[in-house]
Amino acid sequence: MGILPYTAMTYGLTAVISLLVVAIIVGISKLTSRPGQTDDGEGEP
């Protein structure tokens, strides 16, 4: 495998892992927050 395909593969893999970690953190945050509570200010006052 050449250096360019290897670099592209590792860069893509890093991006996928980063997005997956962010999605897991957001999911855990939504699960642990109370139903009436929102972090972005939207929803019930």
mmCIF file of the N, C-alpha and C atoms, coordinates in Angstrom:
data_MODEL
# 
_entry.id   MODEL 
# 
loop_
_atom_site.group_PDB 
_atom_site.id 
_atom_site.type_symbol 
_atom_site.label_atom_id 
_atom_site.label_alt_id 
_atom_site.label_comp_id 
_atom_site.label_asym_id 
_atom_site.label_entity_id 
_atom_site.label_seq_id 
_atom_site.pdbx_PDB_ins_code 
_atom_site.Cartn_x 
_atom_site.Cartn_y 
_atom_site.Cartn_z 
_atom_site.occupancy 
_atom_site.B_iso_or_equiv 
_atom_site.pdbx_formal_charge 
_atom_site.auth_seq_id 
_atom_site.auth_comp_id 
_atom_site.auth_asym_id 
_atom_site.auth_atom_id 
_atom_site.pdbx_PDB_model_num 
ATOM 1   N N  . MET A 1 1  ? 0.849   -1.186 0.000  1.00 0.00 ? 1  MET A N  1 
ATOM 2   C CA . MET A 1 1  ? 0.000   0.000  0.000  1.00 0.00 ? 1  MET A CA 1 
ATOM 3   C C  . MET A 1 1  ? 0.891   1.244  0.000  1.00 0.00 ? 1  MET A C  1 
ATOM 4   N N  . GLY A 1 2  ? 0.545   2.189  -0.866 1.00 0.00 ? 2  GLY A N  1 
ATOM 5   C CA . GLY A 1 2  ? 1.333   3.417  -0.946 1.00 0.00 ? 2  GLY A CA 1 
ATOM 6   C C  . GLY A 1 2  ? 1.088   4.331  0.244  1.00 0.00 ? 2  GLY A C  1 
ATOM 7   N N  . ILE A 1 3  ? 1.860   5.377  0.278  1.00 0.00 ? 3  ILE A N  1 
ATOM 8   C CA . ILE A 1 3  ? 1.767   6.297  1.416  1.00 0.00 ? 3  ILE A CA 1 
ATOM 9   C C  . ILE A 1 3  ? 0.491   7.131  1.363  1.00 0.00 ? 3  ILE A C  1 
ATOM 10  N N  . LEU A 1 4  ? 0.035   7.506  0.164  1.00 0.00 ? 4  LEU A N  1 
ATOM 11  C CA . LEU A 1 4  ? -1.165  8.334  0.074  1.00 0.00 ? 4  LEU A CA 1 
ATOM 12  C C  . LEU A 1 4  ? -2.436  7.583  0.479  1.00 0.00 ? 4  LEU A C  1 
ATOM 13  N N  . PRO A 1 5  ? -2.663  6.368  -0.024 1.00 0.00 ? 5  PRO A N  1 
ATOM 14  C CA . PRO A 1 5  ? -3.855  5.629  0.451  1.00 0.00 ? 5  PRO A CA 1 
ATOM 15  C C  . PRO A 1 5  ? -3.805  5.349  1.951  1.00 0.00 ? 5  PRO A C  1 
ATOM 16  N N  . TYR A 1 6  ? -2.625  5.051  2.467  1.00 0.00 ? 6  TYR A N  1 
ATOM 17  C CA . TYR A 1 6  ? -2.487  4.792  3.897  1.00 0.00 ? 6  TYR A CA 1 
ATOM 18  C C  . TYR A 1 6  ? -2.794  6.053  4.709  1.00 0.00 ? 6  TYR A C  1 
ATOM 19  N N  . THR A 1 7  ? -2.299  7.192  4.242  1.00 0.00 ? 7  THR A N  1 
ATOM 20  C CA . THR A 1 7  ? -2.566  8.459  4.923  1.00 0.00 ? 7  THR A CA 1 
ATOM 21  C C  . THR A 1 7  ? -4.052  8.791  4.886  1.00 0.00 ? 7  THR A C  1 
ATOM 22  N N  . ALA A 1 8  ? -4.680  8.616  3.738  1.00 0.00 ? 8  ALA A N  1 
ATOM 23  C CA . ALA A 1 8  ? -6.109  8.894  3.615  1.00 0.00 ? 8  ALA A CA 1 
ATOM 24  C C  . ALA A 1 8  ? -6.926  7.965  4.507  1.00 0.00 ? 8  ALA A C  1 
ATOM 25  N N  . MET A 1 9  ? -6.526  6.690  4.561  1.00 0.00 ? 9  MET A N  1 
ATOM 26  C CA . MET A 1 9  ? -7.242  5.725  5.393  1.00 0.00 ? 9  MET A CA 1 
ATOM 27  C C  . MET A 1 9  ? -7.130  6.087  6.873  1.00 0.00 ? 9  MET A C  1 
ATOM 28  N N  . THR A 1 10 ? -5.932  6.427  7.321  1.00 0.00 ? 10 THR A N  1 
ATOM 29  C CA . THR A 1 10 ? -5.756  6.758  8.734  1.00 0.00 ? 10 THR A CA 1 
ATOM 30  C C  . THR A 1 10 ? -6.464  8.068  9.088  1.00 0.00 ? 10 THR A C  1 
ATOM 31  N N  . TYR A 1 11 ? -6.447  9.034  8.177  1.00 0.00 ? 11 TYR A N  1 
ATOM 32  C CA . TYR A 1 11 ? -7.143  10.296 8.417  1.00 0.00 ? 11 TYR A CA 1 
ATOM 33  C C  . TYR A 1 11 ? -8.650  10.067 8.514  1.00 0.00 ? 11 TYR A C  1 
ATOM 34  N N  . GLY A 1 12 ? -9.185  9.272  7.597  1.00 0.00 ? 12 GLY A N  1 
ATOM 35  C CA . GLY A 1 12 ? -10.613 8.951  7.630  1.00 0.00 ? 12 GLY A CA 1 
ATOM 36  C C  . GLY A 1 12 ? -10.992 8.179  8.879  1.00 0.00 ? 12 GLY A C  1 
ATOM 37  N N  . LEU A 1 13 ? -10.149 7.237  9.277  1.00 0.00 ? 13 LEU A N  1 
ATOM 38  C CA . LEU A 1 13 ? -10.413 6.455  10.480 1.00 0.00 ? 13 LEU A CA 1 
ATOM 39  C C  . LEU A 1 13 ? -10.400 7.351  11.718 1.00 0.00 ? 13 LEU A C  1 
ATOM 40  N N  . THR A 1 14 ? -9.482  8.290  11.766 1.00 0.00 ? 14 THR A N  1 
ATOM 41  C CA . THR A 1 14 ? -9.425  9.231  12.887 1.00 0.00 ? 14 THR A CA 1 
ATOM 42  C C  . THR A 1 14 ? -10.688 10.083 12.944 1.00 0.00 ? 14 THR A C  1 
ATOM 43  N N  . ALA A 1 15 ? -11.161 10.548 11.803 1.00 0.00 ? 15 ALA A N  1 
ATOM 44  C CA . ALA A 1 15 ? -12.375 11.361 11.765 1.00 0.00 ? 15 ALA A CA 1 
ATOM 45  C C  . ALA A 1 15 ? -13.583 10.551 12.226 1.00 0.00 ? 15 ALA A C  1 
ATOM 46  N N  . VAL A 1 16 ? -13.690 9.300  11.784 1.00 0.00 ? 16 VAL A N  1 
ATOM 47  C CA . VAL A 1 16 ? -14.813 8.445  12.176 1.00 0.00 ? 16 VAL A CA 1 
ATOM 48  C C  . VAL A 1 16 ? -14.791 8.187  13.678 1.00 0.00 ? 16 VAL A C  1 
ATOM 49  N N  . ILE A 1 17 ? -13.630 7.883  14.221 1.00 0.00 ? 17 ILE A N  1 
ATOM 50  C CA . ILE A 1 17 ? -13.517 7.626  15.659 1.00 0.00 ? 17 ILE A CA 1 
ATOM 51  C C  . ILE A 1 17 ? -13.876 8.882  16.454 1.00 0.00 ? 17 ILE A C  1 
ATOM 52  N N  . SER A 1 18 ? -13.420 10.038 15.995 1.00 0.00 ? 18 SER A N  1 
ATOM 53  C CA . SER A 1 18 ? -13.723 11.285 16.697 1.00 0.00 ? 18 SER A CA 1 
ATOM 54  C C  . SER A 1 18 ? -15.227 11.553 16.715 1.00 0.00 ? 18 SER A C  1 
ATOM 55  N N  . LEU A 1 19 ? -15.889 11.394 15.581 1.00 0.00 ? 19 LEU A N  1 
ATOM 56  C CA . LEU A 1 19 ? -17.331 11.609 15.521 1.00 0.00 ? 19 LEU A CA 1 
ATOM 57  C C  . LEU A 1 19 ? -18.074 10.602 16.388 1.00 0.00 ? 19 LEU A C  1 
ATOM 58  N N  . LEU A 1 20 ? -17.591 9.361  16.422 1.00 0.00 ? 20 LEU A N  1 
ATOM 59  C CA . LEU A 1 20 ? -18.216 8.333  17.245 1.00 0.00 ? 20 LEU A CA 1 
ATOM 60  C C  . LEU A 1 20 ? -18.106 8.683  18.724 1.00 0.00 ? 20 LEU A C  1 
ATOM 61  N N  . VAL A 1 21 ? -16.950 9.154  19.145 1.00 0.00 ? 21 VAL A N  1 
ATOM 62  C CA . VAL A 1 21 ? -16.761 9.546  20.547 1.00 0.00 ? 21 VAL A CA 1 
ATOM 63  C C  . VAL A 1 21 ? -17.669 10.718 20.900 1.00 0.00 ? 21 VAL A C  1 
ATOM 64  N N  . VAL A 1 22 ? -17.773 11.706 20.013 1.00 0.00 ? 22 VAL A N  1 
ATOM 65  C CA . VAL A 1 22 ? -18.661 12.843 20.263 1.00 0.00 ? 22 VAL A CA 1 
ATOM 66  C C  . VAL A 1 22 ? -20.111 12.374 20.362 1.00 0.00 ? 22 VAL A C  1 
ATOM 67  N N  . ALA A 1 23 ? -20.532 11.466 19.479 1.00 0.00 ? 23 ALA A N  1 
ATOM 68  C CA . ALA A 1 23 ? -21.897 10.955 19.513 1.00 0.00 ? 23 ALA A CA 1 
ATOM 69  C C  . ALA A 1 23 ? -22.175 10.211 20.818 1.00 0.00 ? 23 ALA A C  1 
ATOM 70  N N  . ILE A 1 24 ? -21.213 9.434  21.296 1.00 0.00 ? 24 ILE A N  1 
ATOM 71  C CA . ILE A 1 24 ? -21.379 8.709  22.557 1.00 0.00 ? 24 ILE A CA 1 
ATOM 72  C C  . ILE A 1 24 ? -21.513 9.696  23.719 1.00 0.00 ? 24 ILE A C  1 
ATOM 73  N N  . ILE A 1 25 ? -20.684 10.732 23.730 1.00 0.00 ? 25 ILE A N  1 
ATOM 74  C CA . ILE A 1 25 ? -20.743 11.719 24.812 1.00 0.00 ? 25 ILE A CA 1 
ATOM 75  C C  . ILE A 1 25 ? -22.085 12.451 24.802 1.00 0.00 ? 25 ILE A C  1 
ATOM 76  N N  . VAL A 1 26 ? -22.553 12.846 23.627 1.00 0.00 ? 26 VAL A N  1 
ATOM 77  C CA . VAL A 1 26 ? -23.841 13.532 23.531 1.00 0.00 ? 26 VAL A CA 1 
ATOM 78  C C  . VAL A 1 26 ? -24.973 12.603 23.966 1.00 0.00 ? 26 VAL A C  1 
ATOM 79  N N  . GLY A 1 27 ? -24.915 11.345 23.563 1.00 0.00 ? 27 GLY A N  1 
ATOM 80  C CA . GLY A 1 27 ? -25.939 10.380 23.965 1.00 0.00 ? 27 GLY A CA 1 
ATOM 81  C C  . GLY A 1 27 ? -25.975 10.174 25.465 1.00 0.00 ? 27 GLY A C  1 
ATOM 82  N N  . ILE A 1 28 ? -24.821 10.026 26.082 1.00 0.00 ? 28 ILE A N  1 
ATOM 83  C CA . ILE A 1 28 ? -24.761 9.861  27.538 1.00 0.00 ? 28 ILE A CA 1 
ATOM 84  C C  . ILE A 1 28 ? -25.286 11.117 28.230 1.00 0.00 ? 28 ILE A C  1 
ATOM 85  N N  . SER A 1 29 ? -24.946 12.275 27.699 1.00 0.00 ? 29 SER A N  1 
ATOM 86  C CA . SER A 1 29 ? -25.421 13.530 28.285 1.00 0.00 ? 29 SER A CA 1 
ATOM 87  C C  . SER A 1 29 ? -26.940 13.622 28.225 1.00 0.00 ? 29 SER A C  1 
ATOM 88  N N  . LYS A 1 30 ? -27.528 13.212 27.104 1.00 0.00 ? 30 LYS A N  1 
ATOM 89  C CA . LYS A 1 30 ? -28.981 13.250 26.977 1.00 0.00 ? 30 LYS A CA 1 
ATOM 90  C C  . LYS A 1 30 ? -29.646 12.216 27.884 1.00 0.00 ? 30 LYS A C  1 
ATOM 91  N N  . LEU A 1 31 ? -29.027 11.069 28.055 1.00 0.00 ? 31 LEU A N  1 
ATOM 92  C CA . LEU A 1 31 ? -29.607 10.040 28.915 1.00 0.00 ? 31 LEU A CA 1 
ATOM 93  C C  . LEU A 1 31 ? -29.543 10.424 30.388 1.00 0.00 ? 31 LEU A C  1 
ATOM 94  N N  . THR A 1 32 ? -28.481 11.092 30.786 1.00 0.00 ? 32 THR A N  1 
ATOM 95  C CA . THR A 1 32 ? -28.309 11.417 32.198 1.00 0.00 ? 32 THR A CA 1 
ATOM 96  C C  . THR A 1 32 ? -29.019 12.699 32.598 1.00 0.00 ? 32 THR A C  1 
ATOM 97  N N  . SER A 1 33 ? -29.384 13.537 31.632 1.00 0.00 ? 33 SER A N  1 
ATOM 98  C CA . SER A 1 33 ? -30.090 14.770 31.978 1.00 0.00 ? 33 SER A CA 1 
ATOM 99  C C  . SER A 1 33 ? -31.556 14.460 32.267 1.00 0.00 ? 33 SER A C  1 
ATOM 100 N N  . ARG A 1 34 ? -32.155 15.292 33.092 1.00 0.00 ? 34 ARG A N  1 
ATOM 101 C CA . ARG A 1 34 ? -33.562 15.088 33.428 1.00 0.00 ? 34 ARG A CA 1 
ATOM 102 C C  . ARG A 1 34 ? -34.430 15.430 32.222 1.00 0.00 ? 34 ARG A C  1 
ATOM 103 N N  . PRO A 1 35 ? -35.628 14.809 32.127 1.00 0.00 ? 35 PRO A N  1 
ATOM 104 C CA . PRO A 1 35 ? -36.479 15.010 30.939 1.00 0.00 ? 35 PRO A CA 1 
ATOM 105 C C  . PRO A 1 35 ? -36.876 16.464 30.703 1.00 0.00 ? 35 PRO A C  1 
ATOM 106 N N  . GLY A 1 36 ? -37.113 17.251 31.740 1.00 0.00 ? 36 GLY A N  1 
ATOM 107 C CA . GLY A 1 36 ? -37.552 18.627 31.558 1.00 0.00 ? 36 GLY A CA 1 
ATOM 108 C C  . GLY A 1 36 ? -36.415 19.610 31.405 1.00 0.00 ? 36 GLY A C  1 
ATOM 109 N N  . GLN A 1 37 ? -35.187 19.127 31.470 1.00 0.00 ? 37 GLN A N  1 
ATOM 110 C CA . GLN A 1 37 ? -34.026 20.011 31.462 1.00 0.00 ? 37 GLN A CA 1 
ATOM 111 C C  . GLN A 1 37 ? -33.336 19.946 30.104 1.00 0.00 ? 37 GLN A C  1 
ATOM 112 N N  . THR A 1 38 ? -33.041 21.130 29.537 1.00 0.00 ? 38 THR A N  1 
ATOM 113 C CA . THR A 1 38 ? -32.310 21.168 28.274 1.00 0.00 ? 38 THR A CA 1 
ATOM 114 C C  . THR A 1 38 ? -31.064 22.008 28.447 1.00 0.00 ? 38 THR A C  1 
ATOM 115 N N  . ASP A 1 39 ? -30.027 21.686 27.694 1.00 0.00 ? 39 ASP A N  1 
ATOM 116 C CA . ASP A 1 39 ? -28.760 22.393 27.809 1.00 0.00 ? 39 ASP A CA 1 
ATOM 117 C C  . ASP A 1 39 ? -28.695 23.614 26.891 1.00 0.00 ? 39 ASP A C  1 
ATOM 118 N N  . ASP A 1 40 ? -29.494 23.627 25.830 1.00 0.00 ? 40 ASP A N  1 
ATOM 119 C CA . ASP A 1 40 ? -29.380 24.693 24.836 1.00 0.00 ? 40 ASP A CA 1 
ATOM 120 C C  . ASP A 1 40 ? -30.411 25.809 25.017 1.00 0.00 ? 40 ASP A C  1 
ATOM 121 N N  . GLY A 1 41 ? -31.186 25.761 26.074 1.00 0.00 ? 41 GLY A N  1 
ATOM 122 C CA . GLY A 1 41 ? -32.132 26.829 26.349 1.00 0.00 ? 41 GLY A CA 1 
ATOM 123 C C  . GLY A 1 41 ? -33.470 26.671 25.657 1.00 0.00 ? 41 GLY A C  1 
ATOM 124 N N  . GLU A 1 42 ? -33.630 25.649 24.858 1.00 0.00 ? 42 GLU A N  1 
ATOM 125 C CA . GLU A 1 42 ? -34.904 25.427 24.192 1.00 0.00 ? 42 GLU A CA 1 
ATOM 126 C C  . GLU A 1 42 ? -35.807 24.579 25.077 1.00 0.00 ? 42 GLU A C  1 
ATOM 127 N N  . GLY A 1 43 ? -37.105 24.556 24.729 1.00 0.00 ? 43 GLY A N  1 
ATOM 128 C CA . GLY A 1 43 ? -38.022 23.728 25.494 1.00 0.00 ? 43 GLY A CA 1 
ATOM 129 C C  . GLY A 1 43 ? -38.815 24.563 26.481 1.00 0.00 ? 43 GLY A C  1 
ATOM 130 N N  . GLU A 1 44 ? -39.267 23.913 27.532 1.00 0.00 ? 44 GLU A N  1 
ATOM 131 C CA . GLU A 1 44 ? -40.096 24.593 28.509 1.00 0.00 ? 44 GLU A CA 1 
ATOM 132 C C  . GLU A 1 44 ? -39.268 25.561 29.342 1.00 0.00 ? 44 GLU A C  1 
ATOM 133 N N  . PRO A 1 45 ? -39.863 26.690 29.707 1.00 0.00 ? 45 PRO A N  1 
ATOM 134 C CA . PRO A 1 45 ? -39.130 27.686 30.503 1.00 0.00 ? 45 PRO A CA 1 
ATOM 135 C C  . PRO A 1 45 ? -38.904 27.221 31.932 1.00 0.00 ? 45 PRO A C  1 
# 
